[in-house]
Amino acid sequence: MLTAMTGDKLRFRFAKTGALRLLGHQDLVRSVERMLRRAAVPFRQTQGFHPGPRLVFALSLPLGADALNDVVELELTSPHAADDVLARLNRQTPEGLHFREARVVPLKSTAMVRRAVYRIAFPVEMTPSVEASAAELLAGERVWVDRLHPTPRRTNIRPYLRGLAVTPGEVLIDLWVTPCGTARGDELTRLLGLTEVVAGGSVLTRVGLEIHDELTSPPGDAPPDGRPETAPLEHVPAALARDAAHDASPPPAATWGLSPNGPEVE
């Protein structure tokens, strides 16, 4: 949807599909910065030694997943028409990336994600087993997953599971997103018994993000408050324990420019 409104902060909805699903988040940020420069969009920059565009993605996308309706916000140096900036950007996008719409938002607003909805396809003959797994997850008081970061622990993700809608050959995974946490699409894929389906080439697709100031869920339907319930891991595989310990170890001390007599500056 195009709009003729002008403003100095724009919120875009975009799709990232195909081969670009293998593009990591930081690479996506750098790619969009190059598009902005080629499109001559007058963006506001961050401060510091490595200034870049004031560009904020509402929620980073898991590597290997498609997105159909994700959100990114951009601050401009002066008011511009949303449809003009949208058209300029789309003339510079590679195949697989498309900015679907743009609208002006207040400069002090921030796109805070409330819900994320994922879709994954599977062979139709698996529908009964996926339906049974989904019903079991929704009926349970707790759904435990093992996580290693920031520390190894079990986490109850049931409060973040808003819904599972299974149709022949497809499931929609509806998740709450809160400042204290969320569930991940790959975790639900595993719990639904679809790991081999993904390994065989089925793609996890994020079909929508709900933003707090763009609510579409019914009144009274609200995400959980507070931190998730956790418990110690009963057993951590040795290889995973080493990875966790390595991640938690302090970074090596800097030695460049040091000498027995103190720092050396050339």
DRENPA-3360 file (N, C-alpha, C; in nm, 2 decimals, always signed):
BEGIN
1 = MLTAMTGD = +0.08/-0.12/+0.00/+0.00/+0.00/+0.00/+0.09/+0.12/+0.00 ~ +0.07/+0.22/-0.09/+0.15/+0.34/-0.10/+0.07/+0.45/-0.03 ~ +0.15/+0.54/+0.02/+0.09/+0.66/+0.08/+0.17/+0.78/+0.04 ~ +0.10/+0.89/+0.03/+0.16/+1.02/-0.01/+0.21/+1.10/+0.11 ~ +0.19/+1.05/+0.23/+0.23/+1.12/+0.35/+0.38/+1.14/+0.35 ~ +0.42/+1.25/+0.41/+0.56/+1.27/+0.42/+0.60/+1.27/+0.57 ~ +0.73/+1.23/+0.60/+0.78/+1.23/+0.74/+0.92/+1.20/+0.74 ~ +0.98/+1.21/+0.86/+1.13/+1.19/+0.87/+1.16/+1.05/+0.94;
9 = KLRFRFAK = +1.05/+0.97/+0.96/+1.08/+0.83/+1.00/+0.97/+0.74/+0.93 ~ +1.02/+0.64/+0.86/+0.94/+0.55/+0.79/+0.94/+0.41/+0.84 ~ +0.83/+0.34/+0.84/+0.82/+0.20/+0.87/+0.79/+0.12/+0.75 ~ +0.87/+0.02/+0.71/+0.86/-0.06/+0.59/+0.81/-0.20/+0.63 ~ +0.73/-0.26/+0.55/+0.70/-0.40/+0.55/+0.77/-0.46/+0.43 ~ +0.84/-0.57/+0.45/+0.92/-0.63/+0.34/+0.92/-0.78/+0.34 ~ +0.95/-0.84/+0.23/+0.96/-0.98/+0.21/+1.10/-1.02/+0.18 ~ +1.15/-1.13/+0.23/+1.29/-1.18/+0.21/+1.27/-1.33/+0.18;
17 = TGALRLLG = +1.29/-1.37/+0.06/+1.26/-1.51/+0.02/+1.37/-1.57/-0.07 ~ +1.35/-1.69/-0.11/+1.44/-1.75/-0.20/+1.58/-1.77/-0.15 ~ +1.68/-1.75/-0.23/+1.82/-1.77/-0.19/+1.86/-1.67/-0.08 ~ +1.79/-1.56/-0.07/+1.83/-1.46/+0.03/+1.80/-1.51/+0.17 ~ +1.72/-1.62/+0.19/+1.70/-1.67/+0.32/+1.83/-1.72/+0.39 ~ +1.94/-1.74/+0.30/+2.07/-1.78/+0.35/+2.16/-1.66/+0.39 ~ +2.10/-1.54/+0.37/+2.17/-1.42/+0.41/+2.15/-1.39/+0.55 ~ +2.26/-1.38/+0.63/+2.25/-1.36/+0.77/+2.20/-1.21/+0.80;
25 = HQDLVRSV = +2.16/-1.19/+0.93/+2.10/-1.06/+0.97/+2.20/-0.94/+0.94 ~ +2.33/-0.96/+0.99/+2.42/-0.85/+0.97/+2.45/-0.82/+0.82 ~ +2.45/-0.93/+0.74/+2.47/-0.91/+0.60/+2.35/-0.84/+0.54 ~ +2.23/-0.87/+0.59/+2.11/-0.80/+0.54/+2.12/-0.65/+0.57 ~ +2.16/-0.62/+0.69/+2.17/-0.48/+0.73/+2.27/-0.40/+0.64 ~ +2.39/-0.47/+0.61/+2.48/-0.40/+0.52/+2.43/-0.39/+0.38 ~ +2.35/-0.49/+0.34/+2.30/-0.49/+0.20/+2.20/-0.37/+0.19 ~ +2.11/-0.36/+0.29/+2.01/-0.25/+0.28/+2.08/-0.11/+0.29;
33 = ERMLRRAA = +2.19/-0.10/+0.36/+2.26/+0.03/+0.36/+2.31/+0.06/+0.22 ~ +2.36/-0.04/+0.15/+2.41/-0.01/+0.01/+2.30/+0.03/-0.08 ~ +2.18/-0.04/-0.06/+2.06/+0.00/-0.14/+2.02/+0.15/-0.11 ~ +2.03/+0.18/+0.02/+1.99/+0.32/+0.05/+2.08/+0.42/-0.02 ~ +2.21/+0.39/-0.02/+2.31/+0.48/-0.08/+2.29/+0.49/-0.23 ~ +2.27/+0.37/-0.29/+2.25/+0.37/-0.44/+2.12/+0.44/-0.47 ~ +2.02/+0.43/-0.39/+1.89/+0.50/-0.41/+1.89/+0.64/-0.38 ~ +2.00/+0.69/-0.32/+2.01/+0.84/-0.28/+1.90/+0.87/-0.18;
41 = VPFRQTQG = +1.88/+0.78/-0.09/+1.78/+0.81/+0.02/+1.86/+0.89/+0.13 ~ +1.81/+1.01/+0.17/+1.89/+1.09/+0.27/+1.86/+1.04/+0.41 ~ +1.93/+0.93/+0.46/+1.91/+0.87/+0.59/+1.99/+0.94/+0.69 ~ +1.94/+0.94/+0.82/+2.01/+0.98/+0.93/+2.11/+0.88/+0.98 ~ +2.23/+0.92/+1.02/+2.33/+0.82/+1.06/+2.36/+0.81/+1.21 ~ +2.41/+0.70/+1.25/+2.45/+0.68/+1.39/+2.58/+0.76/+1.42 ~ +2.61/+0.77/+1.55/+2.73/+0.84/+1.59/+2.84/+0.73/+1.61 ~ +2.97/+0.78/+1.62/+3.08/+0.69/+1.65/+3.18/+0.68/+1.54;
49 = FHPGPRLV = +3.27/+0.58/+1.56/+3.38/+0.56/+1.46/+3.33/+0.50/+1.33 ~ +3.21/+0.42/+1.34/+3.16/+0.35/+1.22/+3.01/+0.39/+1.20 ~ +2.99/+0.51/+1.16/+2.85/+0.55/+1.14/+2.78/+0.47/+1.03 ~ +2.65/+0.45/+1.06/+2.57/+0.38/+0.96/+2.43/+0.44/+0.97 ~ +2.34/+0.39/+0.88/+2.20/+0.44/+0.88/+2.13/+0.41/+1.01 ~ +2.04/+0.50/+1.06/+1.96/+0.47/+1.17/+1.85/+0.38/+1.12 ~ +1.88/+0.25/+1.11/+1.79/+0.15/+1.05/+1.77/+0.04/+1.16 ~ +1.65/+0.01/+1.19/+1.62/-0.09/+1.30/+1.52/-0.19/+1.25;
57 = FALSLPLG = +1.56/-0.32/+1.25/+1.47/-0.43/+1.22/+1.40/-0.47/+1.34 ~ +1.27/-0.49/+1.33/+1.19/-0.51/+1.45/+1.23/-0.65/+1.52 ~ +1.26/-0.75/+1.44/+1.30/-0.88/+1.49/+1.38/-0.95/+1.38 ~ +1.50/-0.99/+1.42/+1.59/-1.05/+1.33/+1.53/-1.19/+1.29 ~ +1.56/-1.23/+1.17/+1.51/-1.35/+1.11/+1.61/-1.46/+1.12 ~ +1.56/-1.58/+1.17/+1.65/-1.70/+1.17/+1.71/-1.73/+1.04 ~ +1.84/-1.76/+1.04/+1.91/-1.80/+0.92/+1.84/-1.92/+0.85 ~ +1.81/-1.91/+0.72/+1.74/-2.02/+0.65/+1.59/-2.00/+0.64;
65 = ADALNDVV = +1.54/-1.90/+0.71/+1.39/-1.88/+0.71/+1.35/-1.77/+0.61 ~ +1.24/-1.79/+0.55/+1.18/-1.68/+0.47/+1.10/-1.59/+0.55 ~ +1.08/-1.47/+0.50/+0.99/-1.37/+0.57/+0.90/-1.31/+0.46 ~ +0.77/-1.30/+0.49/+0.68/-1.24/+0.40/+0.63/-1.10/+0.44 ~ +0.64/-1.07/+0.56/+0.58/-0.94/+0.61/+0.66/-0.89/+0.73 ~ +0.79/-0.88/+0.72/+0.87/-0.83/+0.83/+0.87/-0.68/+0.83 ~ +0.93/-0.62/+0.94/+0.93/-0.48/+0.97/+1.07/-0.42/+0.99 ~ +1.09/-0.31/+0.92/+1.22/-0.23/+0.95/+1.18/-0.08/+0.95;
73 = ELELTSPH = +1.25/-0.01/+1.03/+1.23/+0.14/+1.04/+1.35/+0.21/+1.00 ~ +1.33/+0.33/+0.94/+1.44/+0.41/+0.89/+1.42/+0.56/+0.93 ~ +1.52/+0.62/+0.98/+1.51/+0.77/+1.01/+1.58/+0.84/+0.89 ~ +1.51/+0.95/+0.85/+1.56/+1.04/+0.74/+1.61/+1.17/+0.79 ~ +1.69/+1.24/+0.72/+1.74/+1.37/+0.76/+1.64/+1.48/+0.74 ~ +1.54/+1.45/+0.66/+1.43/+1.55/+0.63/+1.31/+1.48/+0.59 ~ +1.19/+1.54/+0.60/+1.07/+1.47/+0.56/+1.07/+1.44/+0.41 ~ +1.02/+1.31/+0.38/+1.01/+1.27/+0.24/+0.88/+1.19/+0.23;
81 = AADDVLAR = +0.83/+1.18/+0.11/+0.71/+1.10/+0.08/+0.74/+0.95/+0.09 ~ +0.66/+0.88/+0.17/+0.68/+0.74/+0.19/+0.68/+0.66/+0.06 ~ +0.59/+0.70/-0.04/+0.58/+0.62/-0.16/+0.70/+0.65/-0.25 ~ +0.76/+0.77/-0.24/+0.88/+0.80/-0.32/+1.00/+0.72/-0.27 ~ +1.02/+0.71/-0.14/+1.13/+0.63/-0.08/+1.11/+0.48/-0.11 ~ +0.99/+0.44/-0.10/+0.96/+0.30/-0.13/+0.99/+0.26/-0.27 ~ +0.96/+0.35/-0.37/+0.99/+0.32/-0.51/+1.14/+0.32/-0.53 ~ +1.21/+0.42/-0.47/+1.35/+0.42/-0.49/+1.42/+0.30/-0.44;
89 = LNRQTPEG = +1.38/+0.25/-0.32/+1.44/+0.13/-0.27/+1.41/+0.01/-0.36 ~ +1.29/-0.01/-0.40/+1.26/-0.13/-0.48/+1.33/-0.13/-0.61 ~ +1.38/-0.02/-0.66/+1.45/-0.02/-0.79/+1.60/-0.07/-0.76 ~ +1.64/-0.08/-0.64/+1.77/-0.13/-0.60/+1.78/-0.26/-0.54 ~ +1.66/-0.33/-0.51/+1.67/-0.45/-0.44/+1.71/-0.57/-0.53 ~ +1.78/-0.67/-0.47/+1.81/-0.79/-0.55/+1.69/-0.88/-0.55 ~ +1.70/-0.98/-0.63/+1.59/-1.08/-0.64/+1.58/-1.15/-0.50 ~ +1.45/-1.16/-0.46/+1.43/-1.22/-0.33/+1.40/-1.12/-0.22;
97 = LHFREARV = +1.43/-0.99/-0.24/+1.40/-0.89/-0.14/+1.30/-0.78/-0.20 ~ +1.19/-0.76/-0.13/+1.09/-0.66/-0.19/+1.03/-0.59/-0.07 ~ +1.03/-0.46/-0.08/+0.97/-0.37/+0.02/+0.82/-0.35/-0.03 ~ +0.73/-0.41/+0.06/+0.59/-0.42/+0.02/+0.51/-0.29/+0.04 ~ +0.54/-0.22/+0.15/+0.47/-0.09/+0.18/+0.56/-0.01/+0.27 ~ +0.52/+0.12/+0.28/+0.59/+0.21/+0.37/+0.49/+0.31/+0.42 ~ +0.51/+0.35/+0.55/+0.42/+0.45/+0.60/+0.50/+0.54/+0.70 ~ +0.46/+0.66/+0.72/+0.52/+0.75/+0.82/+0.48/+0.71/+0.96;
105 = VPLKSTAM = +0.58/+0.71/+1.05/+0.55/+0.69/+1.19/+0.62/+0.80/+1.27 ~ +0.57/+0.83/+1.39/+0.64/+0.94/+1.47/+0.78/+0.91/+1.50 ~ +0.86/+1.01/+1.50/+1.01/+0.99/+1.52/+1.04/+0.91/+1.65 ~ +0.97/+0.94/+1.75/+1.00/+0.87/+1.88/+0.94/+0.73/+1.89 ~ +0.86/+0.69/+1.80/+0.80/+0.55/+1.80/+0.90/+0.45/+1.77 ~ +0.88/+0.33/+1.82/+0.96/+0.21/+1.80/+0.87/+0.09/+1.77 ~ +0.91/+0.01/+1.67/+0.83/-0.10/+1.63/+0.86/-0.22/+1.73 ~ +0.78/-0.23/+1.83/+0.79/-0.33/+1.93/+0.70/-0.45/+1.89;
113 = VRRAVYRI = +0.77/-0.57/+1.87/+0.70/-0.69/+1.82/+0.61/-0.75/+1.94 ~ +0.49/-0.78/+1.90/+0.40/-0.85/+2.00/+0.38/-0.99/+1.97 ~ +0.36/-1.03/+1.84/+0.34/-1.16/+1.80/+0.43/-1.19/+1.67 ~ +0.46/-1.32/+1.65/+0.53/-1.36/+1.53/+0.46/-1.49/+1.49 ~ +0.43/-1.50/+1.36/+0.36/-1.62/+1.31/+0.44/-1.68/+1.20 ~ +0.46/-1.81/+1.22/+0.55/-1.89/+1.12/+0.46/-2.00/+1.06 ~ +0.50/-2.04/+0.94/+0.43/-2.14/+0.86/+0.54/-2.24/+0.81 ~ +0.50/-2.37/+0.82/+0.59/-2.47/+0.76/+0.50/-2.58/+0.70;
121 = AFPVEMTP = +0.54/-2.62/+0.58/+0.47/-2.72/+0.50/+0.53/-2.86/+0.53 ~ +0.44/-2.96/+0.52/+0.49/-3.10/+0.53/+0.41/-3.19/+0.45 ~ +0.45/-3.31/+0.42/+0.37/-3.40/+0.34/+0.23/-3.42/+0.40 ~ +0.13/-3.43/+0.32/-0.01/-3.44/+0.37/-0.03/-3.56/+0.45 ~ +0.04/-3.67/+0.42/+0.02/-3.79/+0.50/+0.06/-3.77/+0.65 ~ +0.14/-3.67/+0.68/+0.18/-3.65/+0.82/+0.08/-3.57/+0.90 ~ -0.02/-3.52/+0.84/-0.12/-3.43/+0.90/-0.17/-3.49/+1.03 ~ -0.22/-3.62/+1.04/-0.26/-3.67/+1.17/-0.16/-3.67/+1.28;
129 = SVEASAAE = -0.04/-3.70/+1.25/+0.07/-3.70/+1.36/+0.10/-3.56/+1.40 ~ +0.10/-3.46/+1.31/+0.12/-3.32/+1.34/+0.01/-3.27/+1.43 ~ -0.12/-3.30/+1.39/-0.23/-3.26/+1.47/-0.23/-3.31/+1.61 ~ -0.19/-3.44/+1.62/-0.17/-3.50/+1.76/-0.07/-3.43/+1.84 ~ +0.05/-3.40/+1.78/+0.15/-3.33/+1.85/+0.11/-3.19/+1.89 ~ +0.04/-3.12/+1.80/-0.01/-2.99/+1.83/-0.11/-2.99/+1.95 ~ -0.20/-3.08/+1.95/-0.30/-3.09/+2.05/-0.23/-3.12/+2.19 ~ -0.13/-3.21/+2.19/-0.06/-3.24/+2.31/+0.01/-3.11/+2.36;
137 = LLAGERVW = +0.08/-3.04/+2.28/+0.15/-2.92/+2.32/+0.05/-2.82/+2.38 ~ -0.06/-2.79/+2.31/-0.16/-2.69/+2.36/-0.23/-2.74/+2.49 ~ -0.24/-2.87/+2.51/-0.31/-2.92/+2.63/-0.22/-2.92/+2.75 ~ -0.09/-2.91/+2.73/+0.01/-2.92/+2.84/+0.02/-2.79/+2.92 ~ +0.05/-2.80/+3.05/+0.07/-2.68/+3.13/+0.21/-2.62/+3.11 ~ +0.30/-2.71/+3.07/+0.44/-2.67/+3.05/+0.49/-2.74/+2.92 ~ +0.57/-2.67/+2.85/+0.64/-2.72/+2.73/+0.79/-2.69/+2.75 ~ +0.87/-2.79/+2.78/+1.01/-2.76/+2.81/+1.10/-2.77/+2.69;
145 = VDRLHPTP = +1.19/-2.68/+2.68/+1.30/-2.69/+2.57/+1.43/-2.66/+2.64 ~ +1.54/-2.73/+2.59/+1.67/-2.71/+2.64/+1.74/-2.59/+2.57 ~ +1.79/-2.50/+2.64/+1.87/-2.39/+2.59/+2.00/-2.38/+2.65 ~ +2.10/-2.33/+2.58/+2.24/-2.32/+2.63/+2.28/-2.18/+2.66 ~ +2.21/-2.08/+2.61/+2.25/-1.94/+2.62/+2.14/-1.86/+2.69 ~ +2.17/-1.77/+2.78/+2.31/-1.74/+2.82/+2.37/-1.84/+2.91 ~ +2.29/-1.92/+2.98/+2.35/-2.04/+3.06/+2.26/-2.16/+3.02 ~ +2.32/-2.28/+3.03/+2.24/-2.40/+3.01/+2.13/-2.41/+3.10;
153 = RRTNIRPY = +2.01/-2.43/+3.05/+1.89/-2.44/+3.14/+1.77/-2.50/+3.05 ~ +1.67/-2.54/+3.12/+1.54/-2.58/+3.06/+1.45/-2.46/+3.07 ~ +1.37/-2.43/+2.97/+1.28/-2.32/+2.97/+1.14/-2.36/+2.93 ~ +1.04/-2.32/+3.01/+0.91/-2.35/+2.97/+0.85/-2.24/+2.87 ~ +0.83/-2.29/+2.75/+0.79/-2.19/+2.65/+0.63/-2.20/+2.63 ~ +0.56/-2.27/+2.71/+0.42/-2.28/+2.69/+0.35/-2.15/+2.70 ~ +0.39/-2.05/+2.79/+0.32/-1.92/+2.79/+0.33/-1.84/+2.66 ~ +0.44/-1.87/+2.58/+0.46/-1.80/+2.46/+0.39/-1.86/+2.34;
161 = LRGLAVTP = +0.33/-1.98/+2.36/+0.26/-2.05/+2.25/+0.12/-2.00/+2.24 ~ +0.09/-1.91/+2.16/-0.05/-1.86/+2.15/-0.14/-1.95/+2.07 ~ -0.09/-2.02/+1.97/-0.18/-2.12/+1.90/-0.10/-2.20/+1.80 ~ -0.16/-2.31/+1.76/-0.11/-2.39/+1.65/-0.23/-2.43/+1.56 ~ -0.23/-2.39/+1.44/-0.34/-2.42/+1.35/-0.29/-2.52/+1.24 ~ -0.34/-2.64/+1.24/-0.29/-2.75/+1.15/-0.40/-2.77/+1.04 ~ -0.36/-2.76/+0.92/-0.44/-2.79/+0.80/-0.36/-2.90/+0.72 ~ -0.43/-2.97/+0.63/-0.36/-3.07/+0.56/-0.23/-3.02/+0.49;
169 = GEVLIDLW = -0.12/-3.07/+0.53/+0.01/-3.03/+0.47/+0.07/-2.90/+0.52 ~ +0.02/-2.84/+0.63/+0.07/-2.71/+0.67/+0.03/-2.68/+0.82 ~ +0.12/-2.61/+0.89/+0.09/-2.57/+1.02/+0.13/-2.43/+1.04 ~ +0.05/-2.35/+1.11/+0.08/-2.21/+1.15/+0.11/-2.21/+1.29 ~ +0.23/-2.15/+1.32/+0.28/-2.14/+1.46/+0.27/-2.00/+1.51 ~ +0.18/-1.97/+1.60/+0.16/-1.84/+1.65/+0.22/-1.82/+1.79 ~ +0.32/-1.73/+1.79/+0.40/-1.71/+1.91/+0.39/-1.57/+1.97 ~ +0.38/-1.56/+2.10/+0.40/-1.43/+2.17/+0.54/-1.39/+2.17;
177 = VTPCGTAR = +0.57/-1.26/+2.16/+0.71/-1.21/+2.17/+0.70/-1.10/+2.28 ~ +0.79/-1.11/+2.38/+0.79/-1.02/+2.49/+0.93/-0.97/+2.52 ~ +0.94/-0.87/+2.60/+1.08/-0.82/+2.63/+1.16/-0.92/+2.71 ~ +1.09/-1.02/+2.78/+1.16/-1.12/+2.86/+1.18/-1.25/+2.79 ~ +1.13/-1.26/+2.67/+1.15/-1.38/+2.59/+1.04/-1.42/+2.50 ~ +1.06/-1.53/+2.43/+0.97/-1.59/+2.33/+1.01/-1.73/+2.31 ~ +0.93/-1.80/+2.23/+0.97/-1.93/+2.17/+1.02/-1.91/+2.03 ~ +1.10/-2.01/+1.98/+1.15/-2.00/+1.85/+1.08/-2.09/+1.75;
185 = GDELTRLL = +1.08/-2.05/+1.63/+1.02/-2.13/+1.53/+1.08/-2.27/+1.52 ~ +1.22/-2.27/+1.53/+1.28/-2.40/+1.51/+1.25/-2.50/+1.63 ~ +1.23/-2.44/+1.75/+1.19/-2.52/+1.87/+1.06/-2.59/+1.84 ~ +0.96/-2.51/+1.79/+0.83/-2.57/+1.77/+0.83/-2.67/+1.65 ~ +0.92/-2.64/+1.55/+0.94/-2.74/+1.44/+0.98/-2.88/+1.50 ~ +1.07/-2.87/+1.59/+1.12/-2.99/+1.65/+1.02/-3.06/+1.74 ~ +0.95/-2.98/+1.82/+0.84/-3.04/+1.90/+0.73/-3.10/+1.83 ~ +0.70/-3.05/+1.71/+0.60/-3.10/+1.62/+0.64/-3.22/+1.54;
193 = GLTEVVAG = +0.77/-3.26/+1.55/+0.82/-3.38/+1.48/+0.85/-3.35/+1.33 ~ +0.89/-3.22/+1.30/+0.91/-3.19/+1.16/+1.05/-3.16/+1.13 ~ +1.14/-3.21/+1.22/+1.29/-3.18/+1.20/+1.33/-3.24/+1.06 ~ +1.29/-3.36/+1.03/+1.34/-3.43/+0.91/+1.27/-3.36/+0.79 ~ +1.16/-3.30/+0.80/+1.09/-3.23/+0.69/+1.17/-3.11/+0.66 ~ +1.22/-3.04/+0.76/+1.31/-2.92/+0.73/+1.44/-2.96/+0.67 ~ +1.50/-3.07/+0.72/+1.62/-3.12/+0.67/+1.61/-3.16/+0.52 ~ +1.48/-3.20/+0.49/+1.46/-3.25/+0.35/+1.43/-3.13/+0.26;
201 = GSVLTRVG = +1.42/-3.01/+0.30/+1.41/-2.90/+0.21/+1.29/-2.81/+0.24 ~ +1.20/-2.84/+0.33/+1.09/-2.76/+0.37/+1.14/-2.63/+0.44 ~ +1.09/-2.52/+0.41/+1.14/-2.39/+0.46/+1.04/-2.33/+0.56 ~ +1.10/-2.29/+0.68/+1.02/-2.22/+0.78/+1.00/-2.08/+0.73 ~ +0.88/-2.03/+0.73/+0.85/-1.90/+0.68/+0.78/-1.82/+0.78 ~ +0.83/-1.70/+0.81/+0.76/-1.61/+0.90/+0.66/-1.53/+0.82 ~ +0.54/-1.55/+0.84/+0.43/-1.49/+0.75/+0.38/-1.36/+0.81 ~ +0.41/-1.33/+0.93/+0.37/-1.20/+0.99/+0.43/-1.16/+1.12;
209 = LEIHDELT = +0.44/-1.03/+1.14/+0.48/-0.98/+1.27/+0.37/-0.88/+1.31 ~ +0.32/-0.89/+1.44/+0.23/-0.79/+1.49/+0.30/-0.69/+1.58 ~ +0.28/-0.57/+1.55/+0.35/-0.46/+1.62/+0.25/-0.40/+1.72 ~ +0.30/-0.36/+1.84/+0.21/-0.31/+1.95/+0.12/-0.20/+1.90 ~ +0.17/-0.11/+1.82/+0.09/+0.01/+1.78/+0.01/-0.02/+1.65 ~ +0.01/-0.15/+1.61/-0.08/-0.19/+1.50/-0.15/-0.32/+1.53 ~ -0.22/-0.32/+1.65/-0.28/-0.44/+1.70/-0.39/-0.50/+1.61 ~ -0.38/-0.63/+1.59/-0.49/-0.70/+1.52/-0.55/-0.81/+1.60;
217 = SPPGDAPP = -0.49/-0.85/+1.71/-0.54/-0.96/+1.79/-0.66/-0.91/+1.87 ~ -0.75/-0.99/+1.91/-0.88/-0.95/+1.98/-0.85/-0.88/+2.12 ~ -0.93/-0.79/+2.16/-0.91/-0.73/+2.29/-0.91/-0.83/+2.40 ~ -0.82/-0.81/+2.50/-0.81/-0.91/+2.61/-0.72/-1.02/+2.58 ~ -0.67/-1.04/+2.45/-0.58/-1.14/+2.42/-0.44/-1.08/+2.43 ~ -0.37/-1.11/+2.54/-0.25/-1.04/+2.57/-0.13/-1.14/+2.60 ~ -0.01/-1.10/+2.57/+0.11/-1.18/+2.59/+0.13/-1.20/+2.74 ~ +0.21/-1.30/+2.78/+0.24/-1.32/+2.92/+0.33/-1.21/+2.98;
225 = DGRPETAP = +0.32/-1.19/+3.11/+0.41/-1.10/+3.18/+0.52/-1.18/+3.25 ~ +0.63/-1.11/+3.28/+0.74/-1.16/+3.36/+0.83/-1.26/+3.28 ~ +0.93/-1.31/+3.36/+1.03/-1.39/+3.30/+0.98/-1.54/+3.29 ~ +1.03/-1.62/+3.19/+0.98/-1.75/+3.18/+1.03/-1.84/+3.29 ~ +0.95/-1.95/+3.32/+0.99/-2.05/+3.42/+1.11/-2.13/+3.36 ~ +1.21/-2.15/+3.44/+1.33/-2.22/+3.40/+1.37/-2.33/+3.51 ~ +1.45/-2.42/+3.47/+1.50/-2.53/+3.55/+1.63/-2.57/+3.51 ~ +1.72/-2.62/+3.60/+1.85/-2.67/+3.55/+1.84/-2.78/+3.45;
233 = LEHVPAAL = +1.94/-2.79/+3.36/+1.94/-2.90/+3.27/+1.99/-3.02/+3.35 ~ +1.92/-3.13/+3.33/+1.96/-3.26/+3.40/+2.09/-3.31/+3.33 ~ +2.10/-3.30/+3.20/+2.22/-3.35/+3.14/+2.25/-3.26/+3.02 ~ +2.38/-3.22/+3.01/+2.42/-3.14/+2.90/+2.53/-3.22/+2.82 ~ +2.50/-3.25/+2.69/+2.60/-3.32/+2.61/+2.74/-3.25/+2.62 ~ +2.84/-3.33/+2.63/+2.98/-3.28/+2.65/+3.01/-3.18/+2.54 ~ +2.98/-3.20/+2.42/+3.02/-3.10/+2.31/+2.95/-2.97/+2.33 ~ +2.82/-2.98/+2.37/+2.74/-2.86/+2.40/+2.79/-2.78/+2.52;
241 = ARDAAHDA = +2.84/-2.86/+2.62/+2.89/-2.80/+2.74/+3.02/-2.72/+2.71 ~ +3.10/-2.78/+2.63/+3.23/-2.71/+2.59/+3.19/-2.58/+2.51 ~ +3.09/-2.58/+2.42/+3.06/-2.46/+2.35/+3.01/-2.36/+2.45 ~ +2.92/-2.40/+2.54/+2.87/-2.30/+2.64/+2.98/-2.24/+2.72 ~ +3.07/-2.32/+2.77/+3.19/-2.27/+2.85/+3.27/-2.18/+2.77 ~ +3.29/-2.21/+2.64/+3.37/-2.12/+2.56/+3.31/-1.99/+2.54 ~ +3.17/-1.99/+2.52/+3.10/-1.86/+2.50/+3.10/-1.78/+2.63 ~ +3.11/-1.85/+2.74/+3.10/-1.77/+2.87/+3.24/-1.72/+2.92;
249 = SPPPAATW = +3.35/-1.77/+2.86/+3.48/-1.74/+2.90/+3.51/-1.59/+2.86 ~ +3.59/-1.52/+2.95/+3.62/-1.38/+2.92/+3.70/-1.37/+2.79 ~ +3.69/-1.26/+2.72/+3.77/-1.24/+2.60/+3.92/-1.22/+2.64 ~ +4.01/-1.26/+2.55/+4.15/-1.25/+2.58/+4.19/-1.10/+2.59 ~ +4.28/-1.08/+2.68/+4.33/-0.94/+2.70/+4.40/-0.89/+2.58 ~ +4.38/-0.76/+2.56/+4.45/-0.69/+2.44/+4.60/-0.68/+2.47 ~ +4.68/-0.71/+2.37/+4.82/-0.70/+2.39/+4.89/-0.61/+2.29 ~ +4.81/-0.56/+2.19/+4.87/-0.48/+2.09/+4.92/-0.35/+2.15;
257 = GLSPNGPE = +5.05/-0.31/+2.12/+5.10/-0.19/+2.16/+5.16/-0.19/+2.30 ~ +5.16/-0.31/+2.37/+5.22/-0.32/+2.51/+5.36/-0.35/+2.50 ~ +5.43/-0.31/+2.61/+5.57/-0.34/+2.62/+5.60/-0.35/+2.77 ~ +5.72/-0.40/+2.81/+5.75/-0.41/+2.96/+5.74/-0.27/+3.02 ~ +5.76/-0.17/+2.95/+5.76/-0.03/+3.01/+5.62/+0.04/+2.99 ~ +5.52/-0.04/+2.95/+5.39/+0.02/+2.93/+5.35/+0.04/+2.78 ~ +5.24/+0.10/+2.76/+5.19/+0.11/+2.62/+5.29/+0.19/+2.53 ~ +5.29/+0.14/+2.41/+5.37/+0.21/+2.31/+5.28/+0.27/+2.20;
265 = VE = +5.30/+0.39/+2.17/+5.21/+0.46/+2.07/+5.30/+0.51/+1.96 ~ +5.27/+0.47/+1.84/+5.36/+0.51/+1.73/+5.29/+0.63/+1.65;
% end
